[in-house]
Amino acid sequence: MAVPALPVQLKAVQHHLRTAQEHEQRDPVVAYYCRLYAMQTGMKLDSKTPECRKFLVRLMDQLESMKKDLLDNESISQEVVGNAHIENYALKMFLYADNEDRAGRFHKNMIKSFYTASLLLDVLCVFGELSEENVQHRKYARWKATYIHNCLKSGETPQSGPVGMEDEDAEEFGASGFSDRSSFRADQFEDPGSGPGPGPGPPPGIGFTPAHSDPSTPNYNHIQVPPGAHAPANTPAELPPPSAAAKPVPAPRTAPSVDSALLTAQQEGGVQLTPEDLTRAQKFCKYAGSALQYEDVNTAVQNLQKALRLLTSGRE
């Protein structure tokens, strides 16, 4: 279904729509929610002028068509599953880019991964308000994408990690998007079919622990990236392969620890679960299922135990 050219008034969602197009075949769920975000945001930007109204109506039609095609997909039919799908995908891309950055490997795929992660964290807004944790991830990913791009463009060597990020940088590359002063353009980093996509990656459900409690003073030095997180399998490497001596030896898989008290757990008397508790438990179960797709038994067990503990005690 052809959609008219994007009106200039809706320029703020052009990269979200580009991300949808890139994932049309690779991950239709990501494509659907990127378009849904663009439609909802576009309605707020301008739904009155004829060109914007025409564009948004066609976009709605496209979304309806996609929804029918994906009717049997739980990520479309169940909001909590869709939320987990987009969040997992965004954090997987963030982890890939962050690992490359902290290893001092600066290249166009990691820049685009940072930027795409920030766009997908925007998209999470269709499910409700972003958590403070994801707000900080979005700011950091946007700043990193622009900072590294500008360094490489000017022939400078970027600094790894959050070194050099000031509070005003976080504000400049916050929820409003990239600064107009930046020359960053996501399409400069396109390699059709070669960007990060589905495949083995960091376990779903991984969180990043903020090292501060005051949102007005962001501090990115303590973003925790689990050891062993790596790029999706079909993410191209732009560096020569490491020598055989440098290749890590895979550790043997050990049996995950299980809280024995949960093996015969029953719901405690007087426990009243709220709709939010049930939604949270569903999310833990979804994370567990996704982790098993990556053969990550430990993460699956941890999330199932969290769900069981919440359902039986009302506490995490």
Backbone bond lengths (Angstrom), bond angles and torsions (degrees), N, CA, C in turn:
res aa  C-N    CA-C-N  psi(-1)  N-CA   C-N-CA  omega(-1)  CA-C   N-CA-C  phi
1 M - - - 1.469 - - 1.526 108.60 -
2 A 1.318 115.79 117.58 1.464 120.62 -176.94 1.526 110.34 -75.90
3 V 1.333 115.10 136.18 1.461 121.64 176.92 1.512 107.41 -112.72
4 P 1.346 118.84 136.79 1.465 120.94 -179.47 1.519 111.70 -58.08
5 A 1.326 115.59 164.59 1.465 120.71 177.47 1.524 109.88 -58.81
6 L 1.324 115.51 146.13 1.464 120.77 -177.36 1.529 110.63 -68.26
7 P 1.340 118.13 121.96 1.471 120.13 176.74 1.530 110.46 -64.45
8 V 1.309 116.10 150.51 1.461 120.62 -176.93 1.522 111.20 -62.05
9 Q 1.338 117.00 -28.40 1.467 119.91 -179.48 1.529 112.00 -65.45
10 L 1.329 116.75 -20.78 1.464 121.10 -177.71 1.526 111.99 -106.73
11 K 1.318 116.27 21.81 1.466 121.40 -175.98 1.529 112.24 -58.30
12 A 1.331 117.00 -26.08 1.469 120.54 -176.68 1.527 112.95 -62.09
13 V 1.344 117.45 -19.99 1.476 119.20 -177.77 1.530 111.72 -108.24
14 Q 1.318 118.12 12.08 1.468 119.30 -175.20 1.528 112.33 -63.60
15 H 1.327 118.20 -37.83 1.460 119.80 -178.39 1.530 111.94 -76.33
16 H 1.321 117.27 -27.66 1.466 120.01 174.32 1.532 109.41 -67.16
17 L 1.322 116.45 -39.34 1.459 120.28 178.14 1.529 111.05 -70.07
18 R 1.327 115.81 -35.37 1.469 119.12 176.77 1.535 109.79 -65.38
19 T 1.324 116.59 -40.36 1.462 120.35 177.61 1.527 110.63 -62.72
20 A 1.339 116.24 -38.79 1.469 119.92 176.71 1.525 110.63 -60.49
21 Q 1.319 115.81 -44.00 1.470 120.34 -179.45 1.531 111.11 -63.43
22 E 1.320 116.67 -40.75 1.462 120.86 -179.19 1.529 112.29 -65.50
23 H 1.346 116.46 -26.79 1.465 120.67 -176.69 1.523 112.65 -102.60
24 E 1.300 117.15 10.37 1.464 121.43 -177.05 1.530 111.74 -51.72
25 Q 1.325 116.75 -46.87 1.455 121.50 -179.67 1.528 111.85 -96.26
26 R 1.328 115.89 -35.78 1.466 121.16 -174.74 1.517 111.87 -67.28
27 D 1.330 117.67 -44.29 1.460 121.82 -178.40 1.529 108.53 -155.15
28 P 1.339 117.73 88.73 1.465 121.24 -177.04 1.530 113.52 -59.30
29 V 1.337 117.62 -27.07 1.468 119.72 178.62 1.529 110.28 -64.87
30 V 1.330 116.33 -44.01 1.466 120.39 176.47 1.530 109.97 -61.74
31 A 1.328 116.72 -43.66 1.473 120.84 179.24 1.523 110.55 -59.84
32 Y 1.322 117.23 -43.41 1.465 121.46 -178.43 1.524 111.20 -61.71
33 Y 1.325 117.17 -50.41 1.463 119.39 -175.72 1.529 112.29 -72.19
34 C 1.325 118.02 -28.71 1.468 119.37 173.90 1.528 110.05 -63.76
35 R 1.324 116.46 -41.78 1.470 120.27 178.76 1.536 111.16 -69.39
36 L 1.335 116.04 -37.29 1.462 118.95 177.77 1.525 110.32 -63.15
37 Y 1.320 116.70 -42.02 1.469 120.37 177.05 1.530 110.17 -62.08
38 A 1.334 116.35 -44.27 1.465 120.36 -179.52 1.528 110.65 -61.99
39 M 1.328 116.84 -40.15 1.461 120.35 179.87 1.531 110.91 -66.18
40 Q 1.331 116.72 -47.30 1.465 119.99 -178.90 1.527 111.65 -64.50
41 T 1.323 116.47 -40.88 1.463 120.33 178.75 1.519 110.70 -69.38
42 G 1.344 116.30 -40.10 1.461 120.42 178.42 1.507 112.51 -61.15
43 M 1.329 117.42 -37.17 1.475 120.88 178.37 1.526 110.68 -61.70
44 K 1.342 115.97 -34.57 1.464 119.32 179.13 1.527 111.49 -76.76
45 L 1.335 116.41 -32.30 1.469 119.79 -177.35 1.518 111.93 -73.43
46 D 1.335 116.63 -49.89 1.470 120.48 -177.77 1.533 109.16 -169.64
47 S 1.311 115.49 107.08 1.470 119.71 177.20 1.525 111.47 -116.67
48 K 1.333 116.23 10.84 1.465 120.27 -173.67 1.523 113.62 -105.04
49 T 1.339 117.65 -40.28 1.465 118.23 -178.06 1.523 109.47 -66.52
50 P 1.347 117.19 146.75 1.474 120.25 -173.70 1.526 113.59 -56.26
51 E 1.339 117.69 -42.50 1.459 119.03 -176.70 1.527 111.68 -68.19
52 C 1.342 116.79 -36.65 1.464 119.55 178.64 1.529 110.59 -71.63
53 R 1.323 115.77 -41.55 1.455 118.86 179.46 1.528 110.70 -61.94
54 K 1.326 116.92 -42.87 1.467 121.06 179.12 1.525 110.65 -61.92
55 F 1.337 116.19 -43.64 1.459 120.54 -179.29 1.526 110.61 -63.22
56 L 1.324 116.84 -45.84 1.462 120.79 -175.48 1.525 111.75 -68.65
57 V 1.329 117.15 -35.66 1.469 120.12 177.31 1.523 110.12 -63.97
58 R 1.325 116.76 -43.51 1.467 119.84 178.68 1.527 111.00 -66.09
59 L 1.337 116.39 -35.69 1.458 120.10 177.77 1.533 110.23 -65.97
60 M 1.329 116.74 -39.66 1.470 120.40 176.40 1.524 110.61 -61.77
61 D 1.310 116.46 -42.56 1.468 120.28 178.56 1.529 110.50 -61.02
62 Q 1.336 115.33 -41.56 1.464 119.81 179.14 1.528 110.83 -63.17
63 L 1.327 116.48 -40.83 1.456 120.81 178.52 1.528 111.75 -64.11
64 E 1.332 116.45 -41.26 1.467 120.09 178.38 1.518 110.80 -62.39
65 S 1.328 115.98 -40.92 1.456 120.67 178.97 1.535 110.77 -63.95
66 M 1.333 116.08 -44.37 1.462 120.12 178.57 1.522 111.33 -63.30
67 K 1.338 116.52 -39.29 1.463 120.57 -178.71 1.523 111.06 -62.86
68 K 1.327 116.74 -38.43 1.468 120.64 177.36 1.525 110.60 -66.87
69 D 1.325 116.20 -41.58 1.471 119.94 -179.59 1.530 111.65 -66.25
70 L 1.343 116.51 -30.02 1.467 121.10 -175.64 1.523 111.59 -106.11
71 L 1.312 116.44 22.89 1.463 121.67 -173.51 1.524 112.63 -56.52
72 D 1.333 117.24 -34.49 1.462 120.96 -177.36 1.529 113.33 -87.21
73 N 1.322 116.83 1.16 1.463 121.14 -179.26 1.531 109.28 -88.58
74 E 1.328 116.81 120.45 1.470 120.80 -177.40 1.524 112.59 -60.95
75 S 1.321 116.69 -28.87 1.466 119.80 -179.57 1.530 111.66 -68.42
76 I 1.319 116.67 -16.64 1.463 120.62 176.40 1.522 110.24 -99.83
77 S 1.312 117.17 -40.76 1.466 120.87 -175.77 1.527 113.07 -79.41
78 Q 1.325 117.72 -23.96 1.462 121.33 180.00 1.527 109.60 -121.55
79 E 1.308 115.61 115.74 1.462 120.68 -173.96 1.522 112.73 -59.76
80 V 1.337 116.86 -40.21 1.470 119.23 -177.30 1.528 110.94 -64.34
81 V 1.329 116.77 -33.61 1.465 120.34 178.82 1.527 109.84 -73.24
82 G 1.333 116.09 -40.21 1.465 119.95 176.88 1.515 111.73 -61.81
83 N 1.321 116.04 -41.76 1.464 121.09 178.01 1.524 110.40 -58.73
84 A 1.341 115.76 -47.97 1.470 119.98 -179.83 1.523 110.92 -63.25
85 H 1.337 117.84 -38.66 1.469 121.81 -179.02 1.531 110.88 -61.30
86 I 1.322 116.79 -48.77 1.466 120.59 -177.45 1.522 110.43 -68.73
87 E 1.334 117.06 -41.17 1.465 119.76 -179.13 1.528 110.55 -65.42
88 N 1.326 117.06 -43.70 1.465 120.02 178.05 1.519 111.12 -59.54
89 Y 1.319 116.31 -44.41 1.467 121.30 -177.22 1.531 110.22 -65.04
90 A 1.333 116.21 -43.82 1.462 120.23 -179.81 1.529 111.21 -62.80
91 L 1.341 116.98 -44.24 1.457 119.90 -177.70 1.525 111.57 -71.24
92 K 1.336 117.03 -29.76 1.460 119.35 176.08 1.533 110.31 -64.92
93 M 1.324 116.25 -41.67 1.469 119.56 177.98 1.527 110.46 -67.74
94 F 1.332 115.89 -39.52 1.462 120.09 178.05 1.521 110.49 -60.22
95 L 1.334 116.83 -45.07 1.461 121.12 -179.58 1.524 111.81 -61.58
96 Y 1.330 116.01 -43.92 1.463 119.82 178.75 1.528 110.47 -58.43
97 A 1.335 116.43 -50.74 1.463 120.28 -178.03 1.522 111.39 -64.66
98 D 1.332 116.62 -40.59 1.461 120.08 -178.12 1.521 111.00 -66.58
99 N 1.337 117.32 -39.90 1.469 119.88 177.01 1.523 111.61 -63.55
100 E 1.334 116.68 -42.32 1.461 120.20 177.58 1.530 110.35 -62.44
101 D 1.318 116.32 -43.20 1.466 121.20 -179.18 1.518 111.11 -62.42
102 R 1.333 117.17 -48.65 1.462 120.68 -176.58 1.528 112.39 -70.13
103 A 1.345 116.05 -19.75 1.468 120.04 174.91 1.527 111.28 -88.26
104 G 1.339 117.25 -0.77 1.461 120.63 178.62 1.513 113.78 77.04
105 R 1.340 117.61 21.43 1.464 121.45 178.60 1.525 108.46 -102.22
106 F 1.317 115.49 100.08 1.458 120.60 -175.23 1.531 109.72 -105.39
107 H 1.322 116.96 118.70 1.461 121.06 -178.77 1.520 108.99 -156.14
108 K 1.323 115.58 171.18 1.464 119.91 -170.51 1.520 113.14 -66.26
109 N 1.337 118.05 -30.96 1.465 118.73 -179.61 1.526 111.91 -68.91
110 M 1.324 117.43 -37.41 1.454 118.77 178.44 1.525 111.08 -71.47
111 I 1.352 117.09 -34.29 1.462 119.90 176.20 1.525 109.64 -62.59
112 K 1.330 115.27 -47.54 1.461 118.61 -179.09 1.526 111.38 -65.52
113 S 1.334 117.26 -33.73 1.459 120.02 178.49 1.523 111.09 -65.13
114 F 1.344 117.20 -42.68 1.460 120.23 175.40 1.527 109.97 -57.48
115 Y 1.337 115.74 -47.89 1.458 119.62 -175.52 1.521 111.64 -66.90
116 T 1.340 117.03 -43.45 1.458 120.17 179.72 1.527 110.55 -64.25
117 A 1.327 117.35 -38.14 1.467 120.05 176.32 1.524 110.43 -58.64
118 S 1.329 116.61 -41.38 1.474 119.29 179.73 1.531 111.09 -66.14
119 L 1.330 117.28 -36.21 1.469 120.54 177.84 1.525 110.84 -66.16
120 L 1.327 116.67 -41.33 1.459 119.75 -179.02 1.529 111.14 -70.04
121 L 1.320 117.26 -29.07 1.460 119.48 174.04 1.528 110.30 -69.92
122 D 1.342 117.11 -31.44 1.468 119.88 168.60 1.522 110.21 -58.17
123 V 1.319 115.04 -46.52 1.464 121.35 -174.27 1.528 111.16 -61.10
124 L 1.323 117.62 -29.33 1.467 120.57 177.90 1.526 112.28 -58.51
125 C 1.325 117.21 -18.48 1.464 120.79 179.70 1.527 111.89 -63.65
126 V 1.333 118.44 -19.07 1.476 119.13 178.84 1.529 110.13 -68.08
127 F 1.338 117.64 -17.38 1.463 121.08 -179.78 1.523 111.94 -97.48
128 G 1.307 117.73 -2.21 1.456 121.11 -177.98 1.518 110.74 132.50
129 E 1.312 115.99 -173.89 1.466 121.49 -176.83 1.521 110.67 -65.96
130 L 1.329 115.70 138.64 1.466 120.56 178.01 1.526 110.64 -66.95
131 S 1.333 115.28 144.98 1.460 118.98 171.95 1.527 108.56 -68.28
132 E 1.319 116.46 155.92 1.468 120.23 178.34 1.520 110.52 -58.75
133 E 1.338 115.68 -35.66 1.452 121.46 179.07 1.525 110.67 -59.00
134 N 1.338 116.78 -47.71 1.464 119.95 -178.41 1.527 112.36 -73.67
135 V 1.326 117.20 -27.88 1.473 119.74 173.05 1.520 109.63 -60.64
136 Q 1.334 116.95 -43.17 1.459 120.73 -179.65 1.528 111.16 -68.98
137 H 1.333 117.74 -38.98 1.465 120.11 176.68 1.523 110.97 -61.05
138 R 1.331 116.06 -41.19 1.458 120.30 -178.86 1.526 111.41 -64.46
139 K 1.328 115.90 -45.15 1.463 119.19 178.18 1.527 110.93 -60.18
140 Y 1.334 115.37 -45.60 1.461 119.72 -176.82 1.524 110.91 -64.97
141 A 1.335 117.40 -43.81 1.466 120.85 -178.60 1.522 111.06 -63.47
142 R 1.330 117.37 -40.23 1.466 120.24 179.66 1.521 110.91 -67.40
143 W 1.326 115.25 -43.17 1.461 117.99 179.65 1.522 110.31 -62.84
144 K 1.335 116.71 -44.43 1.459 120.60 -177.99 1.536 111.42 -61.99
145 A 1.330 117.35 -44.81 1.461 120.41 -178.74 1.520 111.11 -58.61
146 T 1.318 116.17 -45.48 1.462 120.23 -178.12 1.529 111.43 -72.05
147 Y 1.324 115.98 -43.31 1.466 120.61 -178.06 1.526 111.01 -60.50
148 I 1.342 117.01 -48.68 1.471 120.04 -177.51 1.523 110.37 -67.51
149 H 1.331 117.03 -41.43 1.468 119.99 178.32 1.524 111.16 -58.96
150 N 1.324 116.15 -47.19 1.462 119.54 -177.94 1.530 111.68 -66.60
151 C 1.336 116.57 -36.47 1.475 119.36 176.77 1.525 110.98 -62.69
152 L 1.322 116.98 -48.50 1.461 120.52 -178.47 1.525 111.08 -64.58
153 K 1.314 115.80 -37.27 1.468 119.44 -179.76 1.525 111.30 -64.99
154 S 1.336 116.45 -35.22 1.464 120.18 -177.93 1.526 112.78 -92.61
155 G 1.349 116.65 3.02 1.458 120.14 178.00 1.512 114.53 82.38
156 E 1.324 117.61 12.55 1.459 120.96 179.01 1.526 110.12 -92.43
157 T 1.334 115.48 157.22 1.462 120.52 175.29 1.523 108.84 -92.82
158 P 1.332 118.31 119.41 1.475 119.87 -179.82 1.525 111.41 -66.30
159 Q 1.314 115.74 156.39 1.461 121.02 173.24 1.522 108.63 -93.32
160 S 1.306 116.09 136.42 1.463 120.24 -179.87 1.517 111.21 -72.74
161 G 1.326 115.05 154.59 1.459 120.67 175.56 1.512 112.52 70.50
162 P 1.333 116.76 -163.11 1.468 120.68 -174.25 1.520 114.19 -84.58
163 V 1.333 118.00 8.93 1.461 120.62 -178.52 1.521 110.24 -58.07
164 G 1.314 116.41 129.60 1.458 120.48 176.41 1.508 114.71 92.09
165 M 1.327 117.71 -3.61 1.466 119.19 179.75 1.512 109.38 -84.13
166 E 1.318 116.11 121.69 1.461 121.41 178.87 1.515 109.27 -100.52
167 D 1.337 116.12 163.14 1.459 120.11 179.90 1.516 112.09 -57.26
168 E 1.357 115.94 -38.30 1.462 117.90 -178.66 1.523 111.38 -67.23
169 D 1.360 117.03 -28.79 1.460 119.40 175.02 1.511 110.36 -64.31
170 A 1.332 116.16 -41.79 1.457 120.05 179.72 1.520 110.21 -61.93
171 E 1.329 116.70 -39.43 1.456 119.35 179.31 1.519 110.70 -68.49
172 E 1.342 116.32 -41.08 1.463 120.68 -177.08 1.520 111.58 -63.69
173 F 1.335 117.08 -36.82 1.452 120.77 -178.19 1.521 110.56 -108.94
174 G 1.327 115.81 37.27 1.452 121.33 -179.91 1.511 112.14 -86.18
175 A 1.323 116.27 -146.03 1.465 121.14 -171.01 1.518 112.85 -63.21
176 S 1.326 117.77 -20.68 1.467 119.32 -177.55 1.517 113.01 -77.93
177 G 1.334 117.99 -8.80 1.466 120.01 176.72 1.509 111.55 102.36
178 F 1.333 115.22 -166.75 1.462 120.12 -176.07 1.519 111.21 -74.11
179 S 1.309 114.72 145.47 1.459 120.51 176.09 1.516 110.08 -66.11
180 D 1.327 115.88 143.89 1.459 119.81 176.24 1.520 111.09 -63.54
181 R 1.334 116.93 -20.95 1.462 119.29 -179.66 1.514 111.44 -73.61
182 S 1.320 116.80 -16.13 1.457 119.67 178.95 1.520 110.01 -81.19
183 S 1.326 116.20 143.17 1.460 120.25 179.12 1.515 111.36 -94.70
184 F 1.325 115.71 13.82 1.455 120.26 -177.05 1.522 111.21 -66.59
185 R 1.332 114.95 133.30 1.462 121.53 171.98 1.516 107.40 -137.42
186 A 1.347 115.44 121.94 1.466 118.96 -174.77 1.511 111.93 -61.60
187 D 1.337 118.03 -31.66 1.462 119.09 -175.26 1.526 111.91 -69.94
188 Q 1.345 118.02 -12.26 1.462 119.65 176.35 1.530 110.82 -68.95
189 F 1.326 116.41 -16.36 1.448 119.81 -173.82 1.515 112.14 -110.58
190 E 1.318 117.54 18.55 1.445 119.93 -177.05 1.514 111.91 -82.28
191 D 1.316 114.40 134.49 1.451 123.26 168.42 1.518 104.62 -131.10
192 P 1.336 118.96 98.85 1.470 119.89 -172.74 1.518 111.76 -49.85
193 G 1.338 113.26 122.22 1.456 119.55 176.52 1.514 114.71 79.62
194 S 1.340 117.91 2.05 1.458 117.80 -174.80 1.513 113.71 -111.02
195 G 1.317 118.01 -3.08 1.456 119.41 -177.95 1.506 111.41 -72.07
196 P 1.330 117.52 170.90 1.451 120.53 179.35 1.513 110.40 -59.56
197 G 1.286 117.37 141.40 1.446 120.77 -179.17 1.509 109.99 -150.06
198 P 1.327 117.41 -168.87 1.449 120.76 -177.28 1.525 111.81 -59.38
199 G 1.275 116.99 149.38 1.450 121.53 -179.90 1.503 108.78 152.16
200 P 1.333 118.39 179.40 1.459 120.02 -179.67 1.510 110.87 -56.55
201 G 1.277 117.21 134.76 1.455 121.35 -178.90 1.508 108.98 -160.41
202 P 1.327 118.19 -166.97 1.454 120.51 179.61 1.522 110.20 -62.82
203 P 1.305 118.00 146.68 1.459 120.63 -176.97 1.514 111.66 -59.83
204 P 1.335 118.45 138.98 1.463 121.05 175.59 1.517 110.14 -61.30
205 G 1.325 114.87 154.07 1.452 119.41 177.74 1.508 113.75 88.16
206 I 1.332 116.58 -2.14 1.465 119.32 178.50 1.510 109.20 -66.84
207 G 1.314 117.06 135.08 1.452 120.88 176.55 1.501 110.33 -112.26
208 F 1.309 115.56 168.19 1.458 121.49 176.06 1.515 106.46 -120.18
209 T 1.315 116.46 125.87 1.450 119.83 -173.72 1.517 110.55 -86.89
210 P 1.354 118.45 114.05 1.453 119.25 177.18 1.521 110.32 -69.39
211 A 1.324 115.23 142.64 1.461 119.50 -176.10 1.518 111.56 -95.70
212 H 1.305 117.53 20.44 1.459 120.00 -177.47 1.509 108.27 -149.67
213 S 1.306 116.75 160.47 1.454 120.20 178.84 1.508 111.90 -112.95
214 D 1.313 117.08 -9.49 1.457 120.40 -179.32 1.516 109.31 -100.11
215 P 1.349 118.25 108.51 1.464 120.34 -176.98 1.516 113.46 -61.77
216 S 1.332 117.70 -18.72 1.464 119.28 -177.07 1.520 111.81 -78.76
217 T 1.331 116.73 -9.53 1.461 118.90 179.40 1.517 109.79 -125.80
218 P 1.339 117.01 76.30 1.463 119.24 -176.36 1.515 112.26 -63.79
219 N 1.324 115.48 142.10 1.458 122.13 178.33 1.513 106.96 -138.70
220 Y 1.320 117.24 115.15 1.453 121.24 -173.74 1.521 112.77 -100.58
221 N 1.329 117.60 2.54 1.457 118.83 -175.92 1.516 112.52 -69.65
222 H 1.338 118.31 -16.63 1.452 120.62 -176.19 1.515 112.69 -113.25
223 I 1.347 118.07 20.44 1.457 119.43 171.20 1.513 107.12 -63.36
224 Q 1.310 117.16 122.15 1.455 120.86 -173.39 1.520 110.58 -96.87
225 V 1.312 116.44 120.35 1.457 122.27 176.37 1.516 107.80 -107.40
226 P 1.320 117.37 119.53 1.472 119.49 -176.81 1.522 111.45 -59.64
227 P 1.327 118.30 141.09 1.472 120.49 177.56 1.518 110.04 -64.47
228 G 1.321 115.12 142.19 1.453 119.20 177.43 1.508 113.98 91.61
229 A 1.341 118.18 -7.17 1.460 119.03 176.78 1.520 107.97 -65.43
230 H 1.314 116.68 142.34 1.453 118.79 -174.40 1.510 110.68 -146.60
231 A 1.317 116.01 174.44 1.455 121.07 -177.08 1.509 110.80 -71.93
232 P 1.351 116.69 151.62 1.460 119.25 170.89 1.521 110.42 -55.23
233 A 1.325 116.94 152.57 1.458 121.35 -170.91 1.518 113.16 -60.33
234 N 1.340 117.23 -33.60 1.458 118.09 -175.80 1.524 112.31 -98.14
235 T 1.336 116.50 20.78 1.454 119.78 173.48 1.513 108.54 -84.79
236 P 1.335 118.71 119.61 1.457 119.68 -176.02 1.517 111.69 -69.66
237 A 1.304 116.81 138.97 1.458 121.05 174.52 1.518 108.40 -89.26
238 E 1.316 116.07 138.47 1.454 119.60 -179.30 1.520 110.55 -108.53
239 L 1.324 116.06 19.98 1.454 121.38 179.34 1.523 108.42 -124.25
240 P 1.336 118.33 156.20 1.469 119.57 175.79 1.515 109.65 -62.52
241 P 1.336 118.42 147.61 1.460 120.28 -179.45 1.511 110.93 -62.69
242 P 1.340 117.63 144.77 1.466 120.00 179.69 1.518 110.33 -67.28
243 S 1.317 115.04 157.24 1.457 119.46 178.95 1.517 109.69 -66.78
244 A 1.350 115.06 159.86 1.454 119.08 -178.02 1.524 111.51 -60.14
245 A 1.338 115.26 -33.00 1.465 118.71 -178.01 1.515 111.83 -68.15
246 A 1.338 115.28 -26.08 1.455 119.02 -176.01 1.512 112.59 -86.77
247 K 1.333 116.88 -9.87 1.458 119.50 -176.86 1.526 109.93 -72.75
248 P 1.350 116.69 130.45 1.454 118.85 -179.49 1.519 111.33 -71.87
249 V 1.312 116.36 146.87 1.460 121.51 176.56 1.517 108.13 -86.86
250 P 1.340 118.17 123.53 1.460 119.17 -177.92 1.520 111.43 -61.13
251 A 1.329 115.66 135.45 1.459 120.32 -179.40 1.524 109.61 -78.11
252 P 1.334 116.93 144.70 1.465 119.22 177.82 1.519 110.30 -64.27
253 R 1.323 115.84 144.95 1.455 120.33 -179.08 1.517 109.35 -76.62
254 T 1.315 116.30 130.49 1.462 121.26 178.63 1.521 109.29 -107.34
255 A 1.319 114.76 154.36 1.463 119.26 179.78 1.524 109.55 -67.90
256 P 1.332 118.22 133.91 1.471 120.32 -179.58 1.516 110.87 -69.53
257 S 1.328 115.65 148.58 1.455 119.79 176.97 1.523 109.62 -77.26
258 V 1.326 115.16 141.24 1.461 121.06 -178.01 1.514 108.73 -125.41
259 D 1.325 115.91 134.41 1.457 121.12 176.60 1.524 108.30 -71.87
260 S 1.332 116.96 108.33 1.467 120.77 -174.88 1.522 112.32 -61.24
261 A 1.333 116.86 -26.57 1.463 119.81 -179.13 1.525 111.70 -65.35
262 L 1.337 116.14 -22.47 1.461 119.95 -178.08 1.521 112.58 -84.69
263 L 1.357 116.85 -12.20 1.457 119.24 -175.07 1.525 112.08 -66.62
264 T 1.333 116.67 -31.94 1.467 120.49 178.95 1.520 110.95 -119.11
265 A 1.325 116.15 25.76 1.462 120.21 -174.29 1.519 111.41 -69.39
266 Q 1.335 113.91 140.42 1.458 121.68 172.12 1.516 107.51 -129.59
267 Q 1.320 115.69 159.57 1.458 118.39 -176.14 1.522 110.20 -64.26
268 E 1.330 115.34 132.52 1.454 120.52 179.27 1.514 110.50 -68.36
269 G 1.316 115.67 147.80 1.451 119.92 179.66 1.516 111.75 -63.28
270 G 1.308 115.94 139.54 1.459 120.73 177.51 1.509 115.27 81.53
271 V 1.338 118.14 0.50 1.467 120.65 179.82 1.525 109.36 -75.24
272 Q 1.306 116.91 123.87 1.466 122.75 177.65 1.527 108.27 -113.61
273 L 1.298 115.85 110.54 1.458 119.67 -179.77 1.519 110.41 -85.51
274 T 1.319 115.66 134.54 1.461 121.06 177.84 1.525 109.31 -87.78
275 P 1.334 118.38 164.20 1.462 120.00 174.46 1.524 112.31 -56.38
276 E 1.346 116.71 -33.01 1.458 120.36 178.66 1.532 110.72 -67.21
277 D 1.337 116.81 -37.16 1.469 120.21 177.17 1.525 110.75 -62.43
278 L 1.337 116.07 -43.95 1.459 120.03 -178.98 1.532 111.26 -65.64
279 T 1.325 115.53 -38.90 1.468 119.67 177.64 1.527 110.57 -64.36
280 R 1.337 115.40 -40.93 1.460 119.96 179.45 1.532 110.44 -64.37
281 A 1.337 116.79 -41.57 1.462 120.36 179.06 1.526 110.97 -64.05
282 Q 1.331 116.46 -40.02 1.464 120.33 176.54 1.519 110.87 -60.11
283 K 1.323 115.24 -39.03 1.459 119.92 -178.22 1.530 110.82 -66.50
284 F 1.339 116.43 -41.26 1.460 119.70 177.49 1.526 110.58 -60.63
285 C 1.342 116.03 -41.52 1.470 119.83 179.73 1.527 110.93 -65.66
286 K 1.324 115.98 -38.17 1.465 119.84 177.68 1.523 110.58 -64.56
287 Y 1.345 116.27 -43.03 1.461 119.56 177.57 1.523 110.83 -60.24
288 A 1.336 116.36 -39.95 1.454 120.09 -179.90 1.522 110.62 -63.19
289 G 1.341 116.48 -44.62 1.459 119.82 178.56 1.511 112.39 -61.99
290 S 1.327 116.22 -40.78 1.463 119.99 179.48 1.524 110.74 -66.80
291 A 1.340 116.50 -38.46 1.465 119.98 -179.95 1.526 110.68 -62.62
292 L 1.322 116.98 -37.12 1.463 119.76 179.76 1.526 111.88 -66.55
293 Q 1.335 116.66 -27.24 1.465 119.45 175.73 1.523 110.23 -62.33
294 Y 1.338 116.46 -28.19 1.459 121.51 179.01 1.536 111.15 -99.54
295 E 1.346 116.05 11.95 1.463 122.37 -179.93 1.526 111.83 58.36
296 D 1.327 115.45 32.40 1.467 120.46 179.24 1.528 108.01 -99.31
297 V 1.333 114.78 85.69 1.464 120.41 -174.09 1.525 111.45 -66.96
298 N 1.327 117.38 -39.57 1.468 120.26 -177.48 1.520 111.71 -59.31
299 T 1.329 116.30 -47.12 1.465 119.68 -179.83 1.523 110.52 -65.46
300 A 1.331 117.28 -37.63 1.464 120.37 178.49 1.527 110.77 -61.88
301 V 1.341 115.89 -46.25 1.463 120.08 -179.75 1.525 110.95 -63.68
302 Q 1.328 116.85 -42.98 1.468 120.16 -179.56 1.522 111.49 -59.61
303 N 1.338 116.01 -43.51 1.463 118.86 -178.42 1.522 112.26 -71.67
304 L 1.333 117.44 -36.10 1.468 119.76 176.56 1.526 110.94 -65.43
305 Q 1.330 116.70 -38.26 1.463 119.76 177.21 1.528 111.04 -65.85
306 K 1.324 116.27 -37.83 1.472 118.81 177.33 1.524 110.79 -62.87
307 A 1.347 115.63 -42.38 1.462 119.82 179.77 1.524 110.80 -63.95
308 L 1.342 116.98 -44.34 1.457 121.16 -178.91 1.519 111.17 -65.55
309 R 1.322 116.56 -41.87 1.468 120.28 179.06 1.522 110.38 -63.09
310 L 1.324 116.83 -42.44 1.460 120.34 -179.72 1.521 111.36 -64.82
311 L 1.330 117.04 -42.31 1.463 121.20 -177.43 1.531 112.59 -70.06
312 T 1.318 116.99 -30.21 1.467 119.58 -176.99 1.526 113.66 -91.56
313 S 1.329 116.94 -26.74 1.463 119.27 -175.93 1.524 114.51 -119.15
314 G 1.345 115.48 -15.89 1.458 118.93 -175.78 1.509 112.49 79.74
315 R 1.344 116.27 6.32 1.465 121.38 -179.65 1.517 108.64 -128.76
316 E 1.348 115.60 151.75 1.467 119.77 176.43 1.525 109.50 -87.89
